[in-house]
Amino acid sequence: MSHTEIEITAELVRDLLRDQHPDLADHLLRFGARGWDSQMWRLGDDLAVRLPWATQSADALLRKEHAWLPALAPHLPLPVPVPQHLGEPSERFPRPWIVTTWVPGEPADRAPATRAEEAADALAVFLTALHRPAPEGAPGGRGRGGPLADHAEGFAEQLASATGLGLIPDPDAVHAVWEDAVAAPEWAGPALWLHGDLHPANVLTADGTFCGVIDFGDLCAGDPACDLAAPWILLPDGAADRFHGAYQPAADAATLRRARGWAVLRALGGILIGDAGVHGRPGGKPTWGPPAHASLRRLIATAR
């Protein structure tokens, strides 16, 4: 992680707005959140400003959202942040930034879905709408949506790290789920639009079900199995079957196997990030641990 050398403050954000979007400069401004790539500042009641903060790749991710998300958003059944303005690099802040719509709700890592049937249906309808053939020239993913086997080294490293920390009670069972997923036939259909990063911090809840999806920086075209890991990560126990019954067209057996492998990757990453947060290590987020542990438990139980 490489933090920007420029400290992002409310004063800086307001100055950028005055320079490029003065009609928005007097709106109430307050800090929202820090993600892996960007910071978010809430602007008034309906907007947010996102600025690259932690990674060099954040610039391209914001530009990608600005280029593609406005055309996709109207066809999606859950609210998503729709880019309204692109802020260009300047002497004051030499990186692009965007103004988007604000999506209300609480991240699912802090407020998990509890109404299983409603949440499963909402997630299935959302991914049914999103998973359409992407046009020529659609962006590729940062390792998302491609062959699962490309992540074998990362899987082995994460499993070894989590096992070494005493976080994985049965590493052989985790390995068995992964091996089955990697052995499944690869995706042979058209490249579909994918969110690419459906973990609990990027899905919002209200009243026990999903009410929005945020952070489309990993939007890409590829194998839908990457996104179909989401029911294992996001839904309460016993709700995955409901999701699979509602998602259309129904995923074939090979895609469901690959999805379980993507879910294992996501769970291991969440477990390590959660543990880092519990122990105060850099990059840690303690709220990521519980949903990741629950996901891995579900994956192993169903495999057995």
C-alpha positions as CSV (number, residue, x, y, z in Angstrom):
1,M,0.0,0.0,0.0
2,S,1.4,3.3,-1.1
3,H,-0.3,6.3,0.5
4,T,-0.5,9.5,-1.4
5,E,2.0,12.1,-0.3
6,I,-0.8,14.7,-0.2
7,E,-2.9,14.7,3.0
8,I,-6.6,14.7,2.0
9,T,-8.5,17.1,4.1
10,A,-11.9,18.7,4.0
11,E,-10.2,22.0,3.0
12,L,-8.5,20.3,0.1
13,V,-11.7,18.7,-1.1
14,R,-13.6,21.9,-0.9
15,D,-10.8,23.8,-2.8
16,L,-10.9,21.2,-5.6
17,L,-14.7,21.6,-5.8
18,R,-14.3,25.4,-5.9
19,D,-11.8,25.1,-8.8
20,Q,-13.6,22.6,-11.0
21,H,-17.3,22.4,-9.7
22,P,-18.0,25.6,-7.9
23,D,-21.7,24.9,-7.8
24,L,-21.0,22.1,-5.4
25,A,-18.4,23.8,-3.2
26,D,-20.8,25.1,-0.6
27,H,-22.5,21.8,0.1
28,L,-22.0,20.2,3.6
29,L,-18.8,18.2,3.5
30,R,-17.9,15.4,5.9
31,F,-15.5,12.5,5.9
32,G,-17.0,9.2,4.8
33,A,-14.5,6.3,4.7
34,R,-11.1,5.1,3.6
35,G,-11.0,2.1,1.3
36,W,-8.1,0.2,-0.2
37,D,-7.7,2.5,-3.1
38,S,-9.7,5.7,-2.4
39,Q,-11.1,8.0,0.3
40,M,-14.8,9.0,0.2
41,W,-16.2,12.3,1.5
42,R,-19.9,12.8,1.7
43,L,-21.1,15.9,-0.1
44,G,-24.5,17.2,1.0
45,D,-27.3,14.6,1.2
46,D,-27.1,13.0,-2.2
47,L,-23.5,13.1,-3.4
48,A,-20.0,11.9,-2.5
49,V,-16.4,12.8,-3.5
50,R,-14.0,9.9,-4.1
51,L,-10.3,10.6,-4.3
52,P,-7.4,8.2,-4.8
53,W,-5.5,7.6,-1.7
54,A,-3.7,4.4,-1.1
55,T,-2.6,2.8,-4.4
56,Q,-1.3,4.0,-7.8
57,S,-4.0,1.9,-9.5
58,A,-6.7,4.0,-7.9
59,D,-6.6,6.6,-10.7
60,A,-7.5,4.1,-13.4
61,L,-10.2,2.5,-11.3
62,L,-11.9,5.9,-10.8
63,R,-11.7,6.7,-14.5
64,K,-13.1,3.3,-15.3
65,E,-16.1,3.8,-13.1
66,H,-16.7,7.2,-14.7
67,A,-16.5,5.8,-18.2
68,W,-18.7,2.7,-17.8
69,L,-21.0,2.9,-14.7
70,P,-23.4,5.6,-15.9
71,A,-24.6,3.3,-18.7
72,L,-24.9,0.2,-16.5
73,A,-26.6,1.8,-13.5
74,P,-30.1,2.4,-14.9
75,H,-30.4,-1.4,-15.6
76,L,-29.5,-2.5,-12.1
77,P,-32.2,-3.1,-9.5
78,L,-30.2,-2.0,-6.5
79,P,-28.8,1.6,-6.1
80,V,-25.2,2.0,-7.1
81,P,-23.0,5.1,-7.0
82,V,-23.4,6.9,-10.4
83,P,-20.5,9.1,-11.3
84,Q,-21.6,12.7,-12.0
85,H,-18.4,14.6,-12.6
86,L,-14.8,13.7,-13.2
87,G,-12.2,16.0,-11.5
88,E,-9.1,16.3,-13.5
89,P,-5.5,16.3,-12.0
90,S,-4.3,19.8,-11.1
91,E,-1.5,21.5,-9.4
92,R,-3.3,21.2,-6.1
93,F,-4.0,17.5,-6.4
94,P,-2.2,15.7,-9.3
95,R,-4.6,12.8,-9.6
96,P,-8.2,12.4,-11.0
97,W,-11.2,12.3,-8.6
98,I,-14.9,11.9,-9.1
99,V,-18.2,13.1,-7.7
100,T,-20.8,10.3,-7.5
101,T,-24.3,9.8,-6.1
102,W,-24.4,8.8,-2.5
103,V,-25.9,5.3,-1.7
104,P,-27.4,5.1,1.8
105,G,-27.1,1.9,3.8
106,E,-24.7,0.2,6.2
107,P,-21.8,-2.0,4.9
108,A,-22.6,-5.7,5.4
109,D,-19.4,-6.3,7.3
110,R,-20.9,-4.2,10.1
111,A,-24.6,-5.0,9.5
112,P,-25.0,-8.4,7.9
113,A,-28.1,-9.4,6.1
114,T,-30.5,-11.2,8.4
115,R,-33.6,-11.7,6.3
116,A,-32.3,-14.7,4.4
117,E,-35.0,-15.1,1.7
118,E,-35.2,-11.3,0.9
119,A,-31.4,-10.9,0.8
120,A,-31.0,-14.0,-1.4
121,D,-33.6,-12.7,-3.9
122,A,-32.2,-9.2,-3.9
123,L,-28.7,-10.5,-4.6
124,A,-29.9,-12.9,-7.3
125,V,-31.9,-10.2,-9.1
126,F,-29.0,-7.8,-9.0
127,L,-26.5,-10.3,-10.4
128,T,-29.0,-11.5,-13.0
129,A,-29.3,-7.9,-14.3
130,L,-25.6,-7.2,-14.2
131,H,-24.3,-10.4,-15.8
132,R,-25.0,-9.5,-19.4
133,P,-22.5,-9.9,-22.3
134,A,-20.1,-7.0,-22.1
135,P,-19.3,-5.0,-25.3
136,E,-16.0,-5.2,-27.1
137,G,-13.5,-3.0,-25.4
138,A,-15.0,-3.6,-21.9
139,P,-12.2,-3.5,-19.3
140,G,-10.4,-6.6,-18.1
141,G,-10.1,-7.3,-14.4
142,R,-7.1,-7.2,-12.0
143,G,-7.1,-11.0,-11.9
144,R,-10.9,-11.1,-11.5
145,G,-13.0,-13.0,-14.0
146,G,-10.2,-15.1,-15.5
147,P,-9.1,-18.7,-14.9
148,L,-9.2,-19.6,-11.2
149,A,-6.0,-21.6,-11.6
150,D,-4.1,-18.3,-12.1
151,H,-4.6,-17.7,-8.3
152,A,-3.2,-21.1,-7.2
153,E,0.0,-19.5,-5.7
154,G,-2.0,-16.8,-3.9
155,F,-4.4,-19.4,-2.5
156,A,-1.5,-21.5,-1.2
157,E,0.2,-18.5,0.4
158,Q,-3.0,-17.3,2.1
159,L,-4.0,-20.8,3.4
160,A,-0.4,-21.2,4.8
161,S,-0.5,-17.8,6.4
162,A,-4.0,-18.3,8.0
163,T,-3.1,-21.8,9.1
164,G,0.1,-20.7,10.6
165,L,-1.8,-18.1,12.6
166,G,-4.1,-20.8,14.0
167,L,-7.1,-19.4,12.1
168,I,-8.0,-22.5,10.0
169,P,-9.1,-25.5,12.0
170,D,-9.1,-27.9,9.0
171,P,-6.8,-26.7,6.2
172,D,-7.2,-30.1,4.4
173,A,-10.9,-29.4,4.0
174,V,-10.3,-25.9,2.6
175,H,-7.8,-27.4,0.2
176,A,-10.3,-30.0,-1.0
177,V,-12.8,-27.3,-1.9
178,W,-10.2,-25.4,-3.8
179,E,-8.9,-28.4,-5.7
180,D,-12.5,-29.3,-6.8
181,A,-13.0,-25.7,-8.0
182,V,-9.8,-25.6,-10.0
183,A,-10.6,-28.9,-11.6
184,A,-13.9,-27.7,-13.0
185,P,-14.1,-26.8,-16.7
186,E,-13.3,-23.2,-17.5
187,W,-15.9,-20.7,-18.6
188,A,-16.7,-21.1,-22.3
189,G,-19.5,-18.5,-22.6
190,P,-19.2,-14.8,-23.5
191,A,-17.4,-12.4,-21.2
192,L,-20.1,-11.0,-18.9
193,W,-20.1,-7.8,-16.9
194,L,-18.9,-8.4,-13.4
195,H,-18.7,-6.3,-10.3
196,G,-15.5,-8.1,-9.4
197,D,-15.3,-7.2,-5.7
198,L,-18.4,-8.3,-4.0
199,H,-17.2,-8.6,-0.4
200,P,-19.3,-7.4,2.7
201,A,-17.8,-3.9,2.8
202,N,-19.0,-3.2,-0.7
203,V,-22.6,-4.3,-0.3
204,L,-25.0,-2.2,1.8
205,T,-27.9,-3.3,4.0
206,A,-31.0,-1.9,5.6
207,D,-33.7,-3.7,7.6
208,G,-31.9,-7.0,7.2
209,T,-31.6,-7.1,3.4
210,F,-29.4,-5.6,0.7
211,C,-30.1,-2.0,-0.3
212,G,-27.1,-1.0,-2.5
213,V,-23.8,-2.0,-4.0
214,I,-20.8,0.2,-4.1
215,D,-17.2,0.4,-5.3
216,F,-17.2,-0.7,-8.9
217,G,-13.4,-0.1,-9.3
218,D,-12.9,-3.7,-10.3
219,L,-15.8,-3.7,-12.8
220,C,-14.7,-6.0,-15.6
221,A,-15.8,-8.6,-18.2
222,G,-15.2,-12.3,-17.6
223,D,-16.4,-15.5,-15.9
224,P,-19.5,-14.9,-13.8
225,A,-18.1,-17.5,-11.2
226,C,-16.1,-14.6,-9.7
227,D,-19.3,-12.8,-8.7
228,L,-21.2,-16.0,-7.9
229,A,-18.9,-16.4,-4.9
230,A,-21.1,-13.7,-3.3
231,P,-23.9,-15.8,-1.9
232,W,-21.3,-17.8,0.2
233,I,-19.8,-14.6,1.4
234,L,-22.8,-12.3,1.9
235,L,-25.8,-14.4,2.8
236,P,-26.9,-16.0,6.1
237,D,-26.6,-19.8,6.6
238,G,-28.9,-21.8,4.4
239,A,-29.7,-19.0,1.9
240,A,-27.3,-20.0,-0.9
241,D,-29.8,-22.5,-2.4
242,R,-32.5,-19.8,-2.5
243,F,-30.0,-17.5,-4.4
244,H,-29.2,-20.2,-6.9
245,G,-32.8,-20.9,-7.6
246,A,-33.5,-17.2,-8.3
247,Y,-30.4,-16.4,-10.3
248,Q,-31.1,-16.5,-14.1
249,P,-30.1,-18.2,-16.2
250,A,-29.3,-20.9,-13.7
251,A,-25.5,-21.4,-13.4
252,D,-24.2,-24.8,-14.6
253,A,-22.4,-27.2,-12.3
254,A,-18.9,-26.2,-13.4
255,T,-19.6,-22.5,-12.8
256,L,-20.9,-23.3,-9.3
257,R,-17.8,-25.3,-8.5
258,R,-15.5,-22.4,-9.7
259,A,-17.6,-20.0,-7.7
260,R,-16.8,-22.0,-4.5
261,G,-13.1,-21.6,-5.3
262,W,-13.5,-17.8,-5.7
263,A,-15.4,-17.8,-2.4
264,V,-12.6,-19.7,-0.7
265,L,-10.1,-17.0,-1.9
266,R,-12.4,-14.2,-0.7
267,A,-12.8,-15.9,2.7
268,L,-9.1,-16.5,3.3
269,G,-8.4,-12.9,2.4
270,G,-11.1,-11.7,4.8
271,I,-9.9,-13.9,7.6
272,L,-6.3,-12.5,7.3
273,I,-7.5,-8.9,7.0
274,G,-9.8,-9.4,10.0
275,D,-7.1,-10.9,12.1
276,A,-4.7,-8.0,11.2
277,G,-7.4,-5.6,12.4
278,V,-7.9,-7.5,15.7
279,H,-4.2,-7.3,16.4
280,G,-3.7,-3.7,15.1
281,R,-1.5,-4.6,12.1
282,P,-1.4,-2.3,9.1
283,G,-4.3,-2.8,6.6
284,G,-6.4,-4.7,9.1
285,K,-10.2,-4.5,9.4
286,P,-11.6,-6.4,12.3
287,T,-15.1,-6.4,10.9
288,W,-14.0,-8.5,7.9
289,G,-13.2,-11.6,10.0
290,P,-16.6,-12.8,11.2
291,P,-18.3,-13.0,7.7
292,A,-15.2,-14.6,6.2
293,H,-15.0,-17.3,8.9
294,A,-18.7,-18.0,8.5
295,S,-18.3,-18.3,4.7
296,L,-15.5,-20.8,5.0
297,R,-17.4,-22.8,7.5
298,R,-20.4,-23.0,5.1
299,L,-18.2,-24.0,2.2
300,I,-16.6,-26.8,4.1
301,A,-19.9,-28.0,5.6
302,T,-21.6,-28.2,2.2
303,A,-18.6,-30.0,0.6
304,R,-18.8,-32.7,3.2
